[in-house]
Amino acid sequence: MSDEEREKLIAVINQKTKYPPSYFDSLSDKQLIELYEYHTLK
């Protein structure tokens, strides 16, 4: 996943949550996608 794609997912997640920016640095692409789906599909 490109940095640009990651930024888009993070932007959406940040609209719904209050994770610190550093939290996303430790996530793999797969984890980030799962987090995104969790927050957008529930």
Backbone as a chain_set.jsonl record, in Angstrom:
{"seq": "MSDEEREKLIAVINQKTKYPPSYFDSLSDKQLIELYEYHTLK", "coords": {"N": [[0.851, -1.184, 0.0], [0.53, 2.211, -0.804], [1.977, 5.238, 0.582], [0.239, 7.307, 0.213], [-2.24, 6.023, -0.033], [-2.42, 4.926, 2.519], [-2.567, 7.294, 4.003], [-5.085, 8.232, 3.239], [-6.821, 6.282, 4.325], [-6.198, 6.602, 7.022], [-7.068, 9.216, 7.407], [-9.841, 8.924, 7.192], [-10.337, 7.177, 9.341], [-9.542, 8.845, 11.42], [-11.593, 10.685, 11.455], [-13.51, 9.417, 12.845], [-12.446, 8.526, 15.202], [-10.068, 9.01, 17.929], [-7.307, 8.437, 17.762], [-3.807, 8.736, 18.513], [-1.469, 10.207, 16.179], [0.944, 8.769, 16.073], [0.175, 6.213, 16.637], [-0.647, 4.962, 14.291], [1.71, 4.561, 12.939], [2.828, 2.208, 13.82], [1.287, 0.223, 12.786], [0.696, -2.454, 10.495], [0.018, -2.651, 6.933], [-2.119, -4.425, 6.605], [-3.261, -4.479, 9.168], [-4.06, -1.838, 9.354], [-5.996, -1.672, 7.338], [-7.879, -3.459, 8.394], [-8.615, -2.074, 10.699], [-9.716, 0.2, 9.541], [-11.902, -0.956, 8.169], [-13.311, -1.917, 10.344], [-14.124, 0.447, 11.619], [-15.617, 1.691, 9.632], [-17.577, -0.028, 8.754], [-19.221, -0.792, 10.793]], "CA": [[0.0, 0.0, 0.0], [1.339, 3.43, -0.876], [1.795, 6.189, 1.683], [-0.961, 8.086, -0.104], [-3.397, 5.194, 0.319], [-2.457, 4.868, 3.986], [-3.036, 8.6, 4.493], [-6.534, 8.31, 3.012], [-7.484, 5.447, 5.326], [-5.992, 7.241, 8.324], [-7.933, 10.399, 7.465], [-11.208, 8.463, 7.472], [-10.35, 6.657, 10.71], [-9.424, 9.984, 12.334], [-12.886, 11.37, 11.543], [-14.373, 8.633, 13.714], [-11.733, 8.144, 16.419], [-9.074, 9.975, 18.413], [-6.007, 7.798, 17.943], [-2.673, 9.629, 18.241], [-0.844, 9.906, 14.879], [2.007, 7.766, 16.213], [-0.453, 4.893, 16.705], [-0.718, 4.379, 12.951], [3.054, 4.216, 12.469], [3.174, 0.841, 14.207], [0.375, -0.729, 12.148], [0.981, -2.943, 9.144], [-1.064, -2.325, 5.995], [-3.253, -5.3, 6.884], [-3.899, -4.007, 10.398], [-4.697, -0.551, 9.063], [-7.212, -1.972, 6.575], [-8.842, -4.058, 9.319], [-9.093, -0.991, 11.552], [-10.57, 1.014, 8.669], [-13.158, -1.679, 7.951], [-14.019, -1.972, 11.622], [-14.736, 1.743, 11.919], [-16.517, 2.164, 8.577], [-18.62, -1.006, 8.439], [-20.068, -1.134, 11.943]], "C": [[0.892, 1.242, 0.0], [1.066, 4.321, 0.335], [0.512, 6.988, 1.477], [-2.229, 7.315, 0.281], [-3.548, 5.098, 1.836], [-3.02, 6.17, 4.554], [-4.552, 8.73, 4.341], [-7.293, 7.497, 4.057], [-7.386, 6.095, 6.7], [-6.907, 8.452, 8.475], [-9.37, 10.003, 7.801], [-11.315, 7.966, 8.911], [-10.329, 7.82, 11.705], [-10.712, 10.785, 12.449], [-13.779, 10.693, 12.583], [-13.747, 8.324, 15.072], [-10.741, 9.225, 16.811], [-7.741, 9.281, 18.688], [-4.906, 8.832, 17.736], [-2.021, 9.245, 16.913], [0.214, 8.809, 14.963], [1.449, 6.341, 16.264], [-0.421, 4.2, 15.347], [0.643, 3.939, 12.429], [3.404, 2.759, 12.748], [2.292, -0.211, 13.538], [0.885, -1.167, 10.78], [-0.172, -2.514, 8.241], [-2.315, -3.134, 6.328], [-4.003, -4.831, 8.132], [-4.652, -2.704, 10.162], [-6.009, -0.764, 8.305], [-8.281, -2.562, 7.49], [-9.451, -2.995, 10.226], [-10.069, -0.109, 10.778], [-11.929, 0.338, 8.481], [-13.988, -1.725, 9.226], [-14.773, -0.667, 11.885], [-15.71, 2.216, 10.848], [-17.683, 1.211, 8.319], [-19.54, -1.309, 9.611], [-21.299, -0.254, 12.028]], "O": [[1.887, 1.303, 0.722], [0.053, 4.171, 1.019], [-0.203, 7.303, 2.428], [-3.166, 7.88, 0.846], [-4.655, 5.178, 2.369], [-3.844, 6.153, 5.468], [-5.223, 9.276, 5.218], [-8.288, 7.964, 4.611], [-8.362, 6.136, 7.449], [-7.458, 8.686, 9.55], [-10.034, 10.666, 8.598], [-12.268, 8.294, 9.617], [-11.024, 7.779, 12.72], [-10.909, 11.493, 13.437], [-14.689, 11.314, 13.132], [-14.447, 7.905, 15.994], [-10.591, 10.229, 16.115], [-7.119, 9.512, 19.725], [-5.038, 9.711, 16.884], [-2.02, 8.067, 16.554], [0.363, 8.013, 14.036], [2.159, 5.379, 15.97], [-0.193, 2.993, 15.265], [0.729, 3.052, 11.579], [4.176, 2.146, 12.012], [2.524, -1.409, 13.705], [1.427, -0.371, 10.013], [-1.213, -2.068, 8.724], [-3.426, -2.605, 6.334], [-5.234, -4.794, 8.147], [-5.739, -2.493, 10.7], [-7.012, -0.113, 8.597], [-9.455, -2.209, 7.381], [-10.653, -3.009, 10.491], [-11.116, 0.28, 11.297], [-12.974, 0.975, 8.616], [-15.211, -1.589, 9.192], [-15.924, -0.685, 12.321], [-16.555, 3.065, 11.128], [-18.681, 1.614, 7.721], [-20.538, -2.011, 9.446], [-22.112, -0.416, 12.939]]}, "num_chains": 1, "name": "protein.A"}
